[in-house]
Amino acid sequence: MRDGHRWLRRLTLLGAGLLLVLLGAAAPASAHAALRGTDPADGTVLRTAPRHVTLTFTESVGLLTGSFRVYDPENHRVRTGPADHAPGRSDTARVALPAKLAEGTYTVAWRVVSADSHPVSGALTFSVGTRTATAASPAPDRTENPATTALYNIARYLAYLSVALLLGAAAFVAYCRPPTAAPLRTPALAAAGALLASTTALLLLRGPYEEGTSPANALSLSALTRTATTRPGELLLARLVLLLLAGALVMLPRVRGTRLSRRITLAAAAVFSVALSLTWAAAEHASAGIQVPLAITSATLHLLAMAAWLGGLAALLRTLHRTSPAPVTVLRFSRLALISVTVLALTGVYQSWRGLGSWQALTDTTYGRTLLAKLAAVTALLLAAACSRTWTTRLARAAAPGTTALARVPEPATGPPLPPEPSPSVPPPGTSLHLLRRSVLAEAAVSVLVLVLTTLLTSTLPGRAAAEAADSGVTAAGLPTASVTTIPFDVGTPGGRGTVQITLDPGRVGRNSVQAVVYGPDGGLSTVPELRIALTLPAQRLGPLDTKVTDRGGYWATDSFDLPIPGTWTMKVTVRVSEVDQVTVSRPVRVTR
């Protein structure tokens, strides 16, 4: 028993270390609403000032108090109207601009909240009349507050772990019926307390997390009021009410002293478990995209099955270290594990199809690669479970009738039944029980990794949304996928040097637009009498293809230039600064499909 406790302490330290490393190195959550298009388009030059800036996303979005910040060419904040949606379009965000805008380049920084509760931000630029060198940064000046993001992520991980342990212990007691539930009382109360604390933290941090501000704003009355009116906030409040209501019912003397029928108790526990799981399913991936009702149902069942298997596994581990469970207890957990794995497989396949959208997304997107890592971890978990089944089978053979320690277990501990092994050598029951404890301990260790990867998946842009964003020519973060190349030049005369910034939009095979801006030695805009841009693909002996850019009054551009095949092209730029002085410079440019 002492050796088992030593291994349990090692597992606890390993799991805590793994969580701290992952949380400490975690990047901000990938937003789930991908930008599909903007009006005006990013980087365009307009003859007249637009009346609105409108963003269109792949799913519905929520608006913040400061969803839009518009800066003029001098980097001064422009007074705008409140952010709203286009009529009848919850997947849009729009802001009204002043009636008169001066000529020059404007920068728009934006931030919204996706339907599955994660904030997303980005920026775009547009010019009125002519392009100008603007001091405003093209990236938003406020994206994520590292402290707020870290605290919010820690609370999310702790909430997932706590609900798995709490519901898993309840399922183990209700279905497996151990001789005594005393060893599980302390872990269940600790899980309930941790879930209550983490949910409270998530509710308080929700406002600063959405706004990208400091954790010091967590107790701001305005932030709390706004959070309480959003769907994520409402679901967190519902989770708190459920936990407090369940705790009050359990602690009431009248309820504690009354022996309710088993059916009533099980029915109440089932309703509580489903309602609690819905506060996750209705706030994350399943709440947006295609087939939302079916997706929420699948996500709820997936969470319940995960809790029953992994949380039940932790309960079994605790029971094995505290008592010698009756054979029927282990047999029932075997059945519970088999049912849970089946539900996990079915719902997991559906959720993977819904999130990925294509086989290519399995390797080409962060969501797909994280899913592969989770599948590998689940495979390792099943292999560990197979070891447990082996030792349980041997223990059942070695145990004599009437033995207190797992006497004649007809089914394995953590999975479907296996056929009897033909080995004539069977270890003593004490040795088998010791090895069974170690194998279940290994299962618990791998289950921590599965929980971590599951939580990571909920904060990663689904492959389907990433593909939609790529098809629209806009990245998931809201920045254009255009290829921007800056090439310095020097003709060797006084004042005859500078740089040319060339934008190839979208920088993929097919029709592209080309825009070029020439900057002088002082970094300001410069006018030149002639600019030529051509592309050559040496690997295919293709080109040069002349872009035929023309002077648009301050910059050079063409609205239509076709690139036939992908590859690393060579962009050659000829800059003439006077009647006799010119130079040709080149840079490689990557063109994708």
C-alpha positions as CSV (number, residue, x, y, z in Angstrom):
1,M,0.0,0.0,0.0
2,R,2.9,2.3,0.8
3,D,4.4,1.7,-2.6
4,G,1.0,2.5,-4.2
5,H,0.8,5.8,-2.3
6,R,4.3,6.7,-3.5
7,W,3.2,6.2,-7.1
8,L,0.1,8.2,-6.5
9,R,2.2,11.2,-5.3
10,R,4.4,10.8,-8.3
11,L,1.4,10.9,-10.6
12,T,0.0,14.0,-8.9
13,L,3.4,15.8,-9.3
14,L,3.7,14.7,-12.9
15,G,0.1,15.9,-13.8
16,A,0.6,19.2,-12.0
17,G,3.9,19.8,-13.7
18,L,2.4,19.0,-17.1
19,L,-0.5,21.4,-16.6
20,L,1.8,24.2,-15.4
21,V,4.2,23.8,-18.4
22,L,1.3,23.8,-20.9
23,L,-0.5,26.7,-19.3
24,G,2.7,28.7,-18.9
25,A,3.6,28.2,-22.6
26,A,0.1,28.5,-23.9
27,A,-0.5,31.0,-26.6
28,P,-3.7,33.1,-26.7
29,A,-6.7,31.1,-27.8
30,S,-7.2,30.9,-31.5
31,A,-10.4,32.7,-32.4
32,H,-13.2,30.7,-34.0
33,A,-14.9,33.4,-36.0
34,A,-12.8,33.8,-39.2
35,L,-13.0,37.0,-41.2
36,R,-14.6,36.3,-44.5
37,G,-14.5,39.8,-46.1
38,T,-14.4,43.5,-45.5
39,D,-16.0,46.6,-47.1
40,P,-14.0,48.5,-48.0
41,A,-11.5,45.8,-48.9
42,D,-8.2,45.9,-47.1
43,G,-5.6,48.1,-48.9
44,T,-8.0,49.6,-51.4
45,V,-7.9,53.3,-52.6
46,L,-11.3,54.9,-52.8
47,R,-12.3,58.0,-54.7
48,T,-14.8,59.0,-52.0
49,A,-14.9,58.3,-48.3
50,P,-17.0,55.3,-47.3
51,R,-20.0,55.8,-44.9
52,H,-19.4,52.6,-43.0
53,V,-16.7,49.9,-42.4
54,T,-18.4,46.5,-42.5
55,L,-16.7,43.2,-41.6
56,T,-18.3,39.8,-42.5
57,F,-17.4,36.6,-40.5
58,T,-17.9,32.9,-40.9
59,E,-20.3,32.9,-37.9
60,S,-22.3,35.3,-35.8
61,V,-20.2,37.6,-33.6
62,G,-20.8,39.7,-30.5
63,L,-19.9,43.4,-30.3
64,L,-17.8,45.2,-27.6
65,T,-17.9,48.7,-26.4
66,G,-14.7,49.4,-28.3
67,S,-15.1,47.0,-31.2
68,F,-13.8,49.5,-33.7
69,R,-10.9,52.1,-33.4
70,V,-10.3,54.1,-36.6
71,Y,-7.1,56.2,-37.0
72,D,-6.5,58.9,-39.5
73,P,-3.2,59.4,-41.5
74,E,-1.8,61.4,-38.6
75,N,-2.5,58.6,-36.1
76,H,-5.3,60.5,-34.4
77,R,-8.4,58.6,-33.3
78,V,-11.4,59.3,-35.5
79,R,-14.8,59.8,-33.9
80,T,-17.1,57.1,-35.0
81,G,-20.6,55.9,-34.2
82,P,-21.4,52.8,-32.1
83,A,-20.6,49.4,-33.5
84,D,-23.6,47.4,-34.7
85,H,-24.6,44.6,-37.1
86,A,-25.8,45.1,-40.7
87,P,-29.6,44.7,-40.9
88,G,-30.5,41.0,-40.4
89,R,-26.9,39.9,-40.4
90,S,-25.5,38.7,-37.0
91,D,-22.3,37.5,-38.8
92,T,-21.3,41.1,-39.5
93,A,-19.8,44.0,-37.5
94,R,-20.3,47.6,-38.7
95,V,-19.3,51.1,-37.7
96,A,-20.4,54.4,-39.1
97,L,-17.7,56.9,-40.2
98,P,-17.8,60.7,-40.3
99,A,-19.4,62.3,-43.4
100,K,-16.1,64.0,-44.3
101,L,-12.7,62.2,-44.2
102,A,-9.5,63.9,-45.4
103,E,-7.4,62.3,-48.1
104,G,-4.9,59.7,-47.0
105,T,-4.6,56.2,-45.5
106,Y,-6.8,55.2,-42.5
107,T,-6.2,52.2,-40.2
108,V,-9.1,50.3,-38.6
109,A,-8.4,48.1,-35.6
110,W,-11.3,45.8,-34.6
111,R,-12.2,43.3,-31.9
112,V,-15.3,41.1,-31.6
113,V,-16.4,38.0,-29.8
114,S,-17.2,34.8,-31.8
115,A,-20.3,32.8,-31.2
116,D,-18.4,30.2,-29.3
117,S,-17.2,32.8,-26.8
118,H,-13.6,33.5,-27.9
119,P,-12.5,37.1,-28.9
120,V,-11.0,37.7,-32.3
121,S,-9.2,40.9,-33.4
122,G,-7.4,42.3,-36.5
123,A,-6.9,45.4,-38.6
124,L,-7.2,46.7,-42.1
125,T,-6.3,49.9,-44.0
126,F,-8.1,51.9,-46.7
127,S,-7.2,55.1,-48.4
128,V,-9.3,58.0,-49.5
129,G,-8.1,59.7,-52.7
130,T,-4.4,58.6,-52.4
131,R,-2.2,56.5,-50.3
132,T,-0.1,58.2,-47.7
133,A,2.6,57.1,-45.3
134,T,0.6,56.7,-42.0
135,A,2.1,56.6,-38.6
136,A,-0.6,54.2,-37.4
137,S,0.4,50.6,-36.9
138,P,-1.5,48.1,-39.2
139,A,-1.8,45.7,-36.3
140,P,-4.2,46.4,-33.4
141,D,-2.5,48.1,-30.4
142,R,-4.5,45.9,-28.0
143,T,-5.0,42.2,-28.6
144,E,-4.4,40.1,-25.5
145,N,-3.4,40.9,-22.0
146,P,-1.0,38.1,-21.1
147,A,-1.9,38.0,-17.4
148,T,-5.7,37.9,-18.1
149,T,-5.3,35.2,-20.8
150,A,-3.1,33.0,-18.6
151,L,-5.5,33.3,-15.6
152,Y,-8.5,32.6,-17.8
153,N,-6.9,29.6,-19.4
154,I,-5.9,28.2,-16.0
155,A,-9.5,28.5,-14.9
156,R,-10.8,26.8,-18.0
157,Y,-8.4,23.8,-17.6
158,L,-9.3,23.5,-13.9
159,A,-13.0,23.6,-14.7
160,Y,-12.7,20.8,-17.2
161,L,-10.6,18.7,-14.8
162,S,-13.0,19.4,-11.9
163,V,-16.2,18.5,-13.8
164,A,-14.6,15.2,-15.0
165,L,-13.7,14.2,-11.5
166,L,-17.0,15.3,-10.0
167,L,-19.3,13.6,-12.5
168,G,-17.0,10.6,-12.8
169,A,-17.1,10.0,-9.1
170,A,-20.9,10.3,-9.1
171,A,-21.2,7.9,-12.1
172,F,-18.9,5.4,-10.3
173,V,-20.9,5.4,-7.1
174,A,-24.3,5.3,-8.9
175,Y,-23.5,2.6,-11.4
176,C,-20.6,0.5,-9.9
177,R,-22.0,0.6,-6.4
178,P,-18.7,0.2,-4.3
179,P,-19.2,-1.3,-0.8
180,T,-18.5,2.1,0.6
181,A,-18.3,5.6,-1.0
182,A,-16.3,7.0,1.9
183,P,-12.9,7.1,0.1
184,L,-14.5,9.2,-2.7
185,R,-16.2,11.8,-0.5
186,T,-13.2,14.0,0.0
187,P,-12.1,14.0,-3.8
188,A,-15.7,14.7,-4.8
189,L,-16.0,17.7,-2.4
190,A,-12.6,19.0,-3.6
191,A,-13.7,18.7,-7.2
192,A,-17.0,20.5,-6.5
193,G,-15.2,23.3,-4.7
194,A,-12.6,23.6,-7.5
195,L,-15.4,23.8,-10.1
196,L,-17.2,26.4,-8.1
197,A,-14.0,28.5,-7.7
198,S,-12.9,28.2,-11.4
199,T,-16.4,29.1,-12.6
200,T,-16.4,32.2,-10.4
201,A,-13.0,33.1,-11.8
202,L,-14.2,32.6,-15.4
203,L,-17.2,34.8,-14.8
204,L,-15.1,37.6,-13.2
205,L,-12.4,37.4,-15.9
206,R,-14.8,37.2,-18.8
207,G,-15.0,41.0,-19.3
208,P,-11.2,41.6,-19.3
209,Y,-10.7,38.5,-21.4
210,E,-13.0,39.8,-24.1
211,E,-11.7,43.4,-24.0
212,G,-8.0,42.4,-23.8
213,T,-7.6,44.4,-20.6
214,S,-5.9,43.8,-17.2
215,P,-7.2,41.4,-14.6
216,A,-7.6,44.4,-12.3
217,N,-10.8,45.2,-14.3
218,A,-12.4,41.9,-13.2
219,L,-14.5,43.6,-10.5
220,S,-15.6,46.5,-12.7
221,L,-19.3,46.9,-12.4
222,S,-19.7,47.8,-16.0
223,A,-17.7,44.8,-17.2
224,L,-19.7,42.4,-14.9
225,T,-23.0,43.9,-16.1
226,R,-22.1,43.5,-19.7
227,T,-20.8,39.9,-19.1
228,A,-24.1,39.0,-17.5
229,T,-26.0,40.0,-20.7
230,T,-23.9,37.8,-23.0
231,R,-24.5,34.2,-23.8
232,P,-21.1,33.0,-22.3
233,G,-21.9,35.0,-19.2
234,E,-25.4,33.7,-18.9
235,L,-24.1,30.1,-19.1
236,L,-21.5,30.7,-16.5
237,L,-24.1,32.1,-14.2
238,A,-26.3,29.1,-14.9
239,R,-23.4,26.8,-14.0
240,L,-22.9,28.7,-10.7
241,V,-26.6,28.4,-9.9
242,L,-26.6,24.7,-10.6
243,L,-23.6,24.1,-8.3
244,L,-25.0,26.2,-5.5
245,L,-28.4,24.6,-5.8
246,A,-27.0,21.1,-5.7
247,G,-24.8,22.0,-2.8
248,A,-27.7,23.5,-0.9
249,L,-29.9,20.4,-1.5
250,V,-27.1,18.1,-0.3
251,M,-26.4,20.2,2.8
252,L,-30.0,20.6,3.9
253,P,-30.5,18.7,7.2
254,R,-33.9,17.5,6.1
255,V,-32.6,16.1,2.8
256,R,-29.5,14.6,4.4
257,G,-31.6,12.8,7.0
258,T,-34.1,11.5,4.5
259,R,-33.6,8.3,2.6
260,L,-34.8,9.1,-0.9
261,S,-35.6,6.3,-3.3
262,R,-32.7,5.3,-5.5
263,R,-34.7,6.1,-8.7
264,I,-35.4,9.7,-7.5
265,T,-31.7,10.2,-6.6
266,L,-30.5,8.8,-9.9
267,A,-33.0,10.9,-11.9
268,A,-32.0,14.1,-10.1
269,A,-28.3,13.3,-10.6
270,A,-28.8,12.7,-14.3
271,V,-30.7,15.9,-14.8
272,F,-28.0,17.8,-12.9
273,S,-25.2,16.2,-15.0
274,V,-26.9,16.9,-18.3
275,A,-27.7,20.5,-17.3
276,L,-24.1,21.1,-16.1
277,S,-22.6,19.7,-19.3
278,L,-24.8,21.9,-21.4
279,T,-23.2,25.0,-19.9
280,W,-20.0,23.9,-21.8
281,A,-21.6,22.5,-25.0
282,A,-23.7,25.6,-25.6
283,A,-20.8,28.0,-25.2
284,E,-18.1,26.5,-27.4
285,H,-17.5,24.9,-30.8
286,A,-20.9,23.2,-31.0
287,S,-22.8,26.5,-30.6
288,A,-21.7,27.9,-34.0
289,G,-21.4,26.5,-37.5
290,I,-23.5,23.8,-39.1
291,Q,-26.1,21.5,-37.4
292,V,-26.0,23.4,-34.1
293,P,-28.7,21.3,-32.3
294,L,-27.1,18.0,-33.2
295,A,-23.7,19.4,-32.4
296,I,-24.7,20.5,-29.0
297,T,-26.3,17.1,-28.3
298,S,-23.1,15.4,-29.4
299,A,-20.9,17.6,-27.4
300,T,-23.0,17.1,-24.3
301,L,-22.8,13.3,-24.7
302,H,-19.1,13.5,-25.4
303,L,-18.4,15.4,-22.2
304,L,-20.6,13.1,-20.1
305,A,-18.9,10.0,-21.5
306,M,-15.4,11.5,-21.0
307,A,-16.3,12.3,-17.3
308,A,-17.7,8.8,-16.8
309,W,-14.6,7.1,-18.2
310,L,-11.8,9.3,-17.0
311,G,-13.4,10.6,-13.8
312,G,-14.6,7.0,-13.1
313,L,-11.1,5.8,-13.7
314,A,-9.8,8.2,-11.0
315,A,-12.5,7.0,-8.7
316,L,-11.5,3.4,-9.3
317,L,-7.9,4.3,-8.7
318,R,-8.8,5.9,-5.4
319,T,-10.9,2.8,-4.4
320,L,-8.1,0.4,-5.3
321,H,-5.7,2.3,-3.1
322,R,-8.1,2.7,-0.1
323,T,-10.0,-0.6,-0.1
324,S,-10.3,-4.0,-1.8
325,P,-13.4,-3.6,-4.0
326,A,-15.9,-6.3,-4.5
327,P,-15.7,-8.2,-7.9
328,V,-19.1,-6.9,-8.9
329,T,-17.8,-3.3,-8.5
330,V,-15.0,-3.8,-11.0
331,L,-17.3,-5.7,-13.3
332,R,-19.7,-2.8,-13.4
333,F,-17.0,-0.3,-14.1
334,S,-15.9,-2.6,-17.0
335,R,-19.3,-2.2,-18.5
336,L,-19.4,1.6,-17.8
337,A,-16.0,2.0,-19.5
338,L,-17.2,0.1,-22.5
339,I,-20.3,2.2,-22.9
340,S,-18.3,5.4,-22.4
341,V,-15.7,4.5,-25.0
342,T,-18.4,3.6,-27.5
343,V,-20.2,7.0,-27.0
344,L,-16.8,8.8,-27.2
345,A,-16.0,7.1,-30.5
346,L,-19.3,7.9,-32.1
347,T,-19.5,11.5,-31.0
348,G,-15.8,12.0,-31.6
349,V,-16.1,10.9,-35.2
350,Y,-19.0,13.3,-35.8
351,Q,-17.3,16.3,-34.1
352,S,-14.1,15.7,-36.0
353,W,-16.0,15.6,-39.3
354,R,-17.8,18.8,-38.3
355,G,-14.7,20.6,-37.2
356,L,-12.4,19.5,-40.0
357,G,-14.5,19.7,-43.1
358,S,-11.9,17.8,-45.1
359,W,-9.1,15.2,-44.8
360,Q,-6.5,17.9,-45.8
361,A,-7.4,19.9,-42.7
362,L,-6.2,17.1,-40.6
363,T,-2.6,17.9,-41.3
364,D,-2.8,21.5,-42.7
365,T,-4.5,23.1,-39.7
366,T,-3.7,23.6,-36.0
367,Y,-7.0,22.0,-35.1
368,G,-6.3,18.9,-37.2
369,R,-2.8,18.5,-35.8
370,T,-4.1,18.9,-32.2
371,L,-6.8,16.3,-33.0
372,L,-4.1,13.9,-34.2
373,A,-2.3,14.4,-30.9
374,K,-5.4,13.7,-29.0
375,L,-6.1,10.5,-31.0
376,A,-2.5,9.4,-30.2
377,A,-3.1,10.1,-26.5
378,V,-6.4,8.2,-26.6
379,T,-4.6,5.3,-28.3
380,A,-2.0,5.2,-25.5
381,L,-4.8,5.3,-23.0
382,L,-6.5,2.3,-24.6
383,L,-3.2,0.4,-24.5
384,A,-2.8,1.2,-20.8
385,A,-6.4,0.0,-20.3
386,A,-5.4,-3.3,-22.2
387,C,-2.7,-3.8,-19.6
388,S,-5.2,-3.4,-16.8
389,R,-7.5,-5.8,-18.5
390,T,-4.7,-8.4,-18.7
391,W,-3.8,-8.1,-15.0
392,T,-7.5,-8.2,-14.0
393,T,-8.0,-11.4,-16.0
394,R,-5.0,-13.0,-14.3
395,L,-6.1,-11.8,-10.9
396,A,-9.5,-13.4,-11.5
397,R,-8.0,-16.7,-12.3
398,A,-5.6,-16.7,-9.3
399,A,-8.2,-15.6,-6.8
400,A,-10.0,-18.5,-5.0
401,P,-13.7,-18.4,-4.1
402,G,-14.4,-16.2,-1.1
403,T,-11.3,-14.2,-1.5
404,T,-11.8,-10.6,-0.5
405,A,-9.5,-9.1,-3.1
406,L,-11.3,-9.1,-6.5
407,A,-12.3,-12.8,-6.2
408,R,-13.0,-14.4,-9.6
409,V,-13.6,-11.2,-11.6
410,P,-15.5,-12.4,-14.7
411,E,-14.7,-9.2,-16.6
412,P,-11.7,-6.8,-16.8
413,A,-11.5,-3.6,-14.9
414,T,-11.3,-0.9,-17.5
415,G,-12.6,-2.2,-20.8
416,P,-14.5,-4.8,-22.7
417,P,-14.0,-8.5,-21.7
418,L,-11.1,-10.4,-23.0
419,P,-10.9,-14.2,-23.7
420,P,-9.0,-16.2,-21.1
421,E,-5.3,-16.4,-21.7
422,P,-3.9,-19.9,-22.1
423,S,-0.8,-19.1,-20.0
424,P,-0.3,-21.8,-17.3
425,S,1.7,-19.4,-15.1
426,V,-0.5,-17.2,-13.0
427,P,1.0,-14.8,-10.5
428,P,-0.4,-14.7,-6.9
429,P,-3.5,-12.5,-6.3
430,G,-1.4,-10.0,-4.2
431,T,1.1,-9.5,-7.0
432,S,-1.7,-9.1,-9.6
433,L,-3.5,-6.6,-7.5
434,H,-0.3,-4.6,-7.1
435,L,0.3,-4.6,-10.9
436,L,-3.3,-3.7,-11.6
437,R,-3.0,-0.7,-9.4
438,R,0.1,0.4,-11.3
439,S,-1.6,0.0,-14.7
440,V,-4.7,1.9,-13.6
441,L,-2.3,4.6,-12.3
442,A,-0.7,4.8,-15.8
443,E,-4.2,5.1,-17.3
444,A,-4.8,8.1,-15.0
445,A,-1.6,9.7,-16.0
446,V,-2.4,9.5,-19.7
447,S,-6.0,10.7,-19.0
448,V,-4.5,14.0,-17.7
449,L,-2.9,14.5,-21.2
450,V,-6.2,13.6,-22.9
451,L,-8.0,16.3,-20.8
452,V,-5.3,18.9,-21.6
453,L,-5.6,18.2,-25.4
454,T,-9.4,18.2,-25.2
455,T,-9.3,21.7,-23.6
456,L,-6.8,22.8,-26.3
457,L,-9.2,21.7,-29.0
458,T,-11.9,23.9,-27.6
459,S,-9.7,27.0,-28.0
460,T,-8.4,26.2,-31.5
461,L,-9.9,27.4,-34.8
462,P,-11.7,24.5,-36.4
463,G,-10.3,23.4,-39.8
464,R,-13.7,24.0,-41.5
465,A,-13.6,27.7,-40.5
466,A,-9.9,28.0,-41.4
467,A,-10.7,26.7,-44.9
468,E,-13.6,29.2,-45.3
469,A,-11.3,32.0,-44.3
470,A,-8.6,30.8,-46.7
471,D,-11.2,30.6,-49.6
472,S,-12.1,34.2,-48.9
473,G,-8.5,35.4,-49.1
474,V,-8.4,36.4,-45.4
475,T,-6.6,34.8,-42.5
476,A,-8.4,33.6,-39.4
477,A,-6.9,36.5,-37.4
478,G,-8.4,39.0,-39.8
479,L,-5.3,40.1,-41.6
480,P,-5.1,39.8,-45.4
481,T,-3.3,36.8,-46.9
482,A,-1.7,39.2,-49.5
483,S,2.0,38.8,-50.2
484,V,3.9,42.0,-49.3
485,T,7.5,42.4,-50.6
486,T,9.8,45.3,-49.8
487,I,12.7,45.7,-52.1
488,P,15.5,48.4,-51.5
489,F,17.0,50.1,-54.5
490,D,19.9,52.5,-55.2
491,V,20.7,54.0,-58.6
492,G,24.0,55.4,-57.3
493,T,23.1,59.1,-57.4
494,P,22.3,61.6,-54.6
495,G,18.8,61.0,-53.5
496,G,18.5,58.0,-55.8
497,R,17.9,55.3,-53.2
498,G,14.8,54.1,-51.4
499,T,12.5,51.1,-51.2
500,V,9.5,49.7,-53.2
501,Q,6.7,48.0,-51.2
502,I,4.8,45.7,-53.5
503,T,1.5,44.0,-52.5
504,L,0.4,40.9,-54.5
505,D,-3.2,40.2,-53.5
506,P,-4.1,37.4,-52.7
507,G,-0.6,36.1,-53.6
508,R,-2.1,32.8,-55.0
509,V,-2.6,31.1,-58.3
510,G,-5.2,32.9,-60.4
511,R,-6.1,36.5,-60.7
512,N,-4.3,38.9,-58.5
513,S,-4.1,42.7,-58.0
514,V,-0.7,44.4,-57.8
515,Q,0.0,47.6,-55.8
516,A,3.4,49.3,-55.4
517,V,4.4,52.3,-53.3
518,V,7.8,53.9,-53.7
519,Y,9.5,55.4,-50.6
520,G,12.4,57.8,-50.7
521,P,15.6,57.9,-48.6
522,D,13.8,59.8,-45.8
523,G,11.0,57.1,-45.6
524,G,8.4,59.4,-47.1
525,L,6.4,58.7,-50.3
526,S,8.3,59.3,-53.5
527,T,7.1,59.8,-57.1
528,V,9.1,58.2,-59.9
529,P,8.6,58.6,-63.7
530,E,8.5,54.9,-64.4
531,L,8.1,51.6,-62.5
532,R,8.0,48.2,-64.1
533,I,7.3,44.9,-62.3
534,A,7.7,41.4,-63.9
535,L,7.7,37.9,-62.5
536,T,9.6,34.9,-63.7
537,L,9.4,31.2,-62.5
538,P,13.0,29.8,-63.2
539,A,12.1,26.3,-62.2
540,Q,9.5,26.1,-65.1
541,R,11.3,28.5,-67.4
542,L,8.2,30.6,-67.3
543,G,8.2,34.4,-67.9
544,P,8.9,37.1,-67.5
545,L,5.3,38.1,-67.0
546,D,4.8,41.9,-67.1
547,T,2.3,43.1,-64.5
548,K,1.7,46.3,-66.5
549,V,1.3,48.5,-63.4
550,T,0.2,52.1,-64.1
551,D,0.6,55.3,-62.2
552,R,-2.5,55.9,-60.0
553,G,-1.3,59.2,-58.6
554,G,1.0,58.4,-55.7
555,Y,1.2,54.7,-56.2
556,W,1.4,52.1,-59.1
557,A,-1.1,49.4,-59.5
558,T,-3.0,46.9,-61.7
559,D,-6.3,45.3,-60.9
560,S,-5.8,42.1,-62.9
561,F,-2.7,40.0,-63.1
562,D,-2.8,36.2,-63.6
563,L,-0.3,33.8,-62.0
564,P,-0.8,30.4,-63.7
565,I,1.0,28.0,-61.4
566,P,2.4,27.9,-57.8
567,G,6.1,28.1,-56.9
568,T,8.9,30.4,-55.9
569,W,8.8,33.2,-58.5
570,T,11.4,35.9,-59.0
571,M,10.0,39.4,-58.9
572,K,12.1,41.9,-60.9
573,V,11.4,45.6,-60.3
574,T,12.8,48.4,-62.5
575,V,12.8,51.8,-61.0
576,R,13.6,54.9,-63.0
577,V,14.2,58.1,-61.0
578,S,15.2,60.4,-63.8
579,E,15.5,60.5,-67.6
580,V,18.8,58.6,-67.4
581,D,19.0,56.9,-64.0
582,Q,17.3,53.6,-63.3
583,V,18.0,50.3,-61.6
584,T,16.6,46.8,-61.6
585,V,16.3,44.8,-58.4
586,S,14.8,41.4,-57.6
587,R,13.4,39.3,-54.8
588,P,11.9,35.8,-54.5
589,V,8.1,35.6,-54.0
590,R,6.2,32.5,-52.9
591,V,2.9,31.9,-54.7
592,T,0.5,29.2,-53.3
593,R,-2.5,27.5,-54.7
